[in-house]
């Protein structure tokens, strides 16, 4: 059924209960620069409750003091999939339950990060292209909102996405995997320093006990380290201009991927592509695609002959090797955006969701790993726009059971990015099942947290629009 511009289903009793709690608790408050609460911003028909201004302190906590972490790409592995269940797509929760005006603090929003606060609820940080950030806090059902301003220099997040770190005492901090102590914060069990030279290359110094090792990493200037479940670091390396597509910020891509063990002290391994190929992206996805308990590395590889294709890499005792790949697009300078590996299949089969040519047509495609091949099992030509041409923001689409019906949806922006469209696998095809209207084009990645609420956890989703509004679906 379609109502009020979006596809909806009737709410379950659990959703109705959550709705009543949310409506009874929502208080959207901004604190003015002087510290006095500003007028709350509320949706029509929602209660305007008294302000609850929540104080937050800025500061990146030391590794052992970290309570929670939030990534623009959902997980440390780069796999944009949220476990848990949500309440989106119903008549009652189709519009954002919480809204913040951020335009007075951040002129041009670019990034959104979110993480769980130790006192409950979540912290949301909007970061602009100029490095300025503002943090908001919401309670378990949207109640209680305050903000703090965070000021950074321009270059801090112009090349690498910010990572939100919440301390056990509630302090709020931002870092990156390329910061000197960024990986040390994200991996508290190890001592790691990334020492970058003027060209963006550098040395990764890893200390285990009283022993240290230094590994040269050629990942200038904008590759981001992904972190495996065993603390192995993965990064694209060896910058090259042999495929000057320029879809992701500049005309330099990558000639190899490296795996750097942190926990056991083993040496780094390298998978070098053929001379015509490049990794076209800023980081791979790590996911246990074949269900053997070991993560694979998934990347997009492109060349001047066939354009983009998808590859799956295994990292074993003898190093990395290509285990499977898809057919190429067939035309040079046509990109495929890998989004997430999740149980999209009608019976919960693991599939890789991608958007082929997100800048010129946007076709959603789903792939399965079968007999060491990546086979496309479904596609939907809907004009989906999961990436802005030339942007380093690769995180505008996510996966999860956002409506709580037991099926995983791919949530992706529409062609004009004025709405988020939920796609679900069905039989041998895919279909649009509901839509969230934003009111203004999407400006940032999609961010979320999974709050403790029942056995599965509850997915909370957020986005920032071009007109400077932070929307949160509780």
C-alpha positions in Angstrom: 0.0 0.0 0.0 1.3 3.5 -0.8 0.3 6.4 1.5 1.6 9.9 2.0 4.3 9.5 -0.6 5.9 6.3 0.8 5.4 2.5 0.8 4.2 1.3 4.2 2.9 -1.7 6.1 0.8 -1.8 9.2 2.7 -1.6 12.5 3.1 -4.6 14.7 2.2 -4.4 18.4 5.9 -4.0 19.2 6.3 -1.1 16.8 3.2 0.5 18.2 4.7 0.3 21.7 7.9 1.8 20.5 6.0 4.5 18.7 4.1 5.5 21.9 7.3 5.6 23.9 9.0 7.7 21.2 6.1 10.1 20.9 6.0 10.5 24.7 9.7 11.2 25.0 10.8 13.2 21.9 12.3 16.6 22.8 14.3 18.3 20.1 16.4 21.0 21.6 19.4 23.0 20.4 21.4 24.9 22.9 22.4 28.4 21.8 26.1 29.4 21.9 25.6 31.1 25.2 24.4 27.9 26.7 20.7 28.7 26.9 18.3 26.3 25.2 16.9 27.4 21.9 13.4 26.8 20.7 12.9 23.1 20.0 12.3 21.9 16.4 9.4 19.5 16.3 7.3 17.8 13.7 3.6 18.9 13.4 1.5 16.9 15.8 4.3 15.8 18.0 4.5 16.9 21.7 6.7 19.9 22.5 8.2 18.7 25.8 10.5 20.7 28.1 14.2 21.0 27.2 16.7 18.5 28.5 20.1 19.9 27.7 22.7 17.3 27.9 26.4 18.3 28.5 29.2 16.6 26.5 32.9 17.0 26.7 35.2 16.8 23.7 38.3 14.6 23.8 39.5 11.4 22.1 39.8 8.8 24.8 42.7 6.4 25.2 42.1 2.9 23.8 41.2 1.2 27.2 38.8 4.1 27.9 36.8 3.7 24.7 33.1 2.8 25.2 31.8 2.8 21.6 32.9 3.7 18.1 31.0 4.9 15.1 32.1 4.7 11.4 30.7 6.4 8.3 30.9 2.9 6.7 28.9 1.2 9.5 31.6 -1.2 10.7 35.3 -1.4 11.1 35.3 -4.0 8.3 33.8 -1.5 5.8 30.7 -3.7 5.4 27.8 -1.3 5.5 25.4 -3.8 7.2 23.6 -3.2 10.5 22.5 -6.2 12.5 19.4 -5.9 14.6 15.9 -4.8 13.6 14.3 -1.4 13.0 10.9 0.2 12.7 11.1 2.1 9.5 8.7 1.9 6.6 5.5 1.9 8.6 2.8 4.6 8.4 3.7 5.8 11.9 7.5 6.0 11.6 7.9 7.0 7.9 8.9 10.5 8.8 11.9 11.2 11.0 11.0 11.1 14.7 13.9 13.5 15.6 15.1 16.5 13.7 18.0 18.9 14.4 18.9 22.1 12.5 22.6 22.0 11.9 23.0 24.8 9.3 23.8 27.3 12.0 26.8 25.2 13.1 28.0 23.4 9.9 27.7 25.3 6.6 28.1 22.4 4.2 27.6 19.0 5.8 29.6 16.1 4.4 29.9 13.3 7.1 27.6 11.9 9.8 28.8 9.5 12.5 26.9 7.9 15.4 27.8 5.8 18.4 26.2 4.6 21.7 26.5 6.8 24.8 27.4 5.1 28.1 24.3 6.6 29.7 22.0 5.3 27.0 20.9 6.6 23.7 23.3 7.8 21.0 25.6 10.6 20.0 25.4 12.0 16.4 28.2 14.2 14.9 27.8 16.2 11.7 31.0 17.2 10.1 31.3 19.8 7.3 33.7 20.1 4.4 35.6 22.8 6.4 36.3 20.3 9.3 33.8 22.0 11.7 31.6 19.5 13.5 28.7 19.6 15.9 27.6 16.8 18.2 24.0 16.0 19.3 22.8 13.5 21.9 19.5 11.7 21.9 18.1 9.3 24.5 16.9 5.7 24.0 13.7 6.9 22.4 14.8 10.4 21.2 14.4 12.3 24.5 17.0 14.7 25.8 19.1 16.6 23.3 22.1 18.9 23.7 25.0 19.9 21.5 28.6 20.8 21.6 30.7 22.4 18.8 33.9 20.7 17.6 36.3 22.7 15.5 38.9 21.0 13.2 41.2 22.4 10.5 40.2 21.9 6.9 42.6 19.1 6.1 41.6 16.8 8.9 38.7 15.0 7.2 39.1 16.2 3.6 40.8 12.9 2.6 39.7 10.4 5.2 36.2 9.9 6.8 36.0 10.8 10.5 35.5 8.1 13.1 33.5 8.9 16.2 34.9 7.6 19.5 32.9 7.8 22.8 34.7 7.4 26.1 33.5 5.5 29.1 32.9 8.8 30.8 30.9 10.1 27.9 33.6 12.3 26.2 33.2 12.7 22.4 36.1 12.6 20.0 36.9 12.2 16.3 39.8 10.5 14.7 40.8 8.7 11.5 42.7 5.5 10.7 45.4 7.7 9.3 45.9 9.8 12.4 49.1 9.1 14.3 47.2 7.4 17.2 44.0 6.6 15.4 44.5 2.8 15.0 45.9 2.7 18.6 42.5 4.1 19.8 40.5 1.7 17.6 42.6 -1.4 18.6 43.2 -1.0 22.3 44.9 -4.4 22.5 47.8 -3.2 20.4 50.1 -0.2 20.3 50.1 1.2 16.7 51.4 4.5 15.3 50.9 5.6 11.7 53.7 8.1 10.8 52.8 9.8 7.6 55.3 11.7 5.3 54.6 14.7 3.2 53.4 12.6 0.3 50.9 10.7 2.4 52.9 7.5 2.6 54.3 6.4 5.9 55.3 3.8 8.3 53.1 1.7 10.5 54.8 1.0 13.8 53.4 -1.9 15.8 54.5 -2.7 19.3 53.8 -6.0 21.0 55.1 -6.2 24.5 58.7 -5.0 24.4 59.1 -5.7 20.7 58.3 -3.3 17.8 58.1 -3.7 14.1 57.8 -1.1 11.3 56.0 -1.7 8.0 56.2 0.7 5.1 52.7 1.5 3.8 52.4 3.2 0.4 48.7 4.3 0.7 48.9 8.0 -0.1 46.9 10.1 0.2 43.4 8.9 1.0 43.3 5.1 1.5 41.5 4.1 4.8 42.5 1.1 6.8 39.8 -1.5 7.3 40.0 -3.7 10.4 39.3 -7.4 10.3 37.7 -9.5 13.0 41.2 -10.8 14.0 42.6 -7.2 14.0 44.4 -7.6 10.7 44.6 -4.3 8.9 43.7 -4.0 5.2 44.5 -1.1 2.9 44.7 -0.3 -0.8 48.3 0.7 -1.6 50.6 1.7 -4.5 48.9 4.8 -5.9 48.8 4.9 -9.8 47.3 7.2 -12.4 47.1 4.5 -15.1 43.2 4.6 -15.0 42.3 8.3 -14.7 38.6 7.9 -14.2 38.4 10.5 -11.4 35.0 9.3 -10.0 36.3 9.2 -6.4 38.0 12.5 -5.7 41.0 12.4 -7.9 42.5 10.4 -10.9 44.8 8.2 -8.7 43.7 4.7 -7.9 45.5 1.7 -6.5 47.6 -1.1 -7.8 47.5 -3.5 -4.9 46.0 -4.4 -1.5 48.0 -5.2 1.6 47.1 -7.2 4.7 49.0 -6.4 7.9 48.5 -8.7 10.9 48.5 -6.9 14.3 47.8 -9.6 16.8 50.3 -12.4 16.0 53.2 -10.4 14.6 53.3 -12.1 11.2 54.6 -10.2 8.2 52.5 -8.2 5.9 51.2 -9.7 2.6 50.5 -8.0 -0.7 48.3 -8.8 -3.7 49.5 -7.0 -6.7 47.1 -6.5 -9.6 48.0 -6.8 -13.3 49.5 -3.8 -14.9 46.2 -2.8 -16.6 44.1 -3.1 -13.5 43.4 -0.8 -10.5 41.4 -1.0 -7.3 38.8 1.7 -7.9 37.8 2.8 -4.4 39.2 4.0 -1.1 38.9 0.7 0.9 37.7 -2.8 0.5 34.8 -4.6 2.2 35.7 -7.4 4.7 33.0 -10.0 5.1 32.6 -13.8 5.6 30.9 -14.2 2.2 31.2 -18.0 1.9 30.3 -18.9 5.5 33.5 -20.6 6.4 34.2 -18.4 9.4 37.0 -16.4 7.7 36.5 -13.0 6.2 37.1 -12.4 2.5 38.2 -9.1 0.9 35.8 -7.7 -1.7 36.9 -4.9 -4.1 36.0 -3.2 -7.3 38.8 -3.6 -10.0 38.7 -1.5 -13.2 40.7 -1.2 -16.4 40.5 0.5 -19.8 39.2 -2.6 -21.6 36.2 -3.8 -19.6 35.6 -1.1 -17.0 34.7 -2.3 -13.5 34.3 -5.8 -12.2 34.0 -7.2 -8.7 36.6 -9.5 -7.1 36.7 -11.7 -4.0 40.1 -12.2 -2.3 41.0 -14.9 0.2 43.8 -14.3 2.7 45.4 -17.6 3.8 48.6 -18.9 5.3 50.4 -18.5 1.9 49.1 -14.9 1.4 46.3 -13.4 -0.6 44.8 -14.7 -3.9 41.8 -13.8 -6.1 39.1 -16.5 -5.4 36.3 -15.2 -7.6 35.3 -12.4 -9.8 32.3 -11.1 -11.7 31.9 -10.3 -15.4 33.1 -6.7 -16.2 30.6 -4.0 -17.1 32.2 -4.0 -20.6 32.8 -0.2 -21.0 35.8 1.7 -19.6 35.2 4.4 -17.0 32.0 2.9 -15.8 32.1 2.2 -12.1 30.4 -0.4 -9.8 29.8 0.7 -6.2 30.1 -2.2 -3.8 27.8 -1.6 -0.8 27.3 -4.5 1.6 27.5 -8.3 2.1 24.4 -9.5 4.0 21.8 -12.2 4.0 19.7 -10.5 1.3 18.6 -13.7 -0.3 14.9 -14.8 -0.1 16.0 -17.6 2.2 18.8 -15.7 3.9 21.5 -16.5 1.4 24.6 -14.3 1.7 24.7 -11.8 -1.2 26.8 -8.8 -2.3 24.7 -5.7 -3.0 26.1 -3.2 -5.5 25.0 -0.2 -7.5 26.2 -0.4 -11.1 27.0 3.0 -12.7 25.5 5.1 -9.8 26.2 8.3 -11.7 24.4 7.4 -14.9 21.5 5.1 -14.3 22.1 3.4 -11.0 21.2 -0.3 -11.3 21.0 -2.3 -8.1 22.6 -5.7 -8.5 22.9 -8.7 -6.1 25.7 -11.3 -6.4 26.2 -14.7 -4.9 29.5 -16.6 -4.5 29.0 -20.0 -6.3 31.6 -22.5 -7.5 34.3 -19.8 -7.1 32.4 -17.4 -9.3 30.5 -14.2 -8.5 27.2 -14.6 -10.2 24.5 -11.9 -10.5 21.2 -13.4 -9.2 19.0 -10.3 -9.3 19.0 -6.7 -10.5 16.6 -3.7 -10.5 16.9 -0.7 -12.8 15.7 2.2 -10.6 18.1 5.0 -11.2 19.6 4.7 -7.7 22.3 7.2 -6.8 24.5 5.8 -4.1 27.5 8.1 -4.8 28.1 11.7 -6.0 30.6 11.8 -8.9 33.9 13.1 -7.6 33.1 12.7 -3.9 35.1 10.6 -1.4 31.9 9.8 0.5 31.2 6.2 -0.5 28.7 5.5 2.3 25.4 6.8 1.1 23.8 3.3 1.0 23.4 0.7 3.8 21.8 -2.6 4.5 19.8 -4.0 7.4 16.4 -5.2 8.5 15.2 -1.6 8.9 11.5 -2.4 9.1 11.7 -5.4 11.5 10.0 -7.9 9.2 12.8 -10.4 9.3 14.1 -9.5 5.8 17.2 -7.5 5.0 16.7 -4.4 2.9 19.2 -2.4 0.9 18.5 1.3 1.6 19.8 3.5 -1.2 19.2 7.1 -2.4 16.9 7.8 -5.3 18.2 9.4 -8.5 17.8 12.9 -7.2 18.7 11.8 -3.6 15.4 13.3 -2.3 14.4 10.0 -0.8 15.8 6.7 0.5 14.4 3.7 -1.2 14.3 0.3 0.5 15.0 -2.7 -1.9 14.3 -6.3 -1.0 15.1 -9.5 -2.7 12.1 -11.5 -3.9 12.5 -14.8 -5.7 14.8 -14.2 -8.7 14.3 -10.4 -8.6 14.4 -7.4 -6.3 11.6 -4.9 -5.6 11.0 -1.5 -4.0 9.1 -2.0 -0.7 9.0 1.5 0.9 10.5 4.9 0.7 11.6 7.6 3.1 11.2 11.2 1.9 14.0 13.6 3.0 12.6 17.0 1.9 16.0 18.0 0.5 18.7 16.1 -1.2 20.9 13.8 0.9 24.2 15.5 1.7 26.0 13.0 3.9 26.5 9.3 4.3 23.8 7.3 6.1 24.8 6.5 9.7 23.3 4.4 12.4 23.6 2.6 15.7 22.1 -0.6 17.1 20.8 0.2 20.6 20.4 -2.5 23.2 16.6 -3.3 23.0 15.5 -6.9 23.1 17.4 -9.9 21.8 18.4 -8.4 18.4 19.0 -4.7 19.2 17.2 -1.8 17.6 18.5 0.0 14.5 18.5 3.8 14.6 19.2 5.5 11.3 20.3 9.1 10.6 21.0 11.3 7.6 21.7 15.0 6.9 20.1 16.9 4.1 21.6 19.6 1.9 19.4 22.2 3.6 21.1 21.5 6.9 18.7 19.2 8.7 19.8 16.1 10.7 17.0 13.5 10.4 16.9 10.5 12.8 14.5 7.6 12.5 14.0 6.1 16.0 
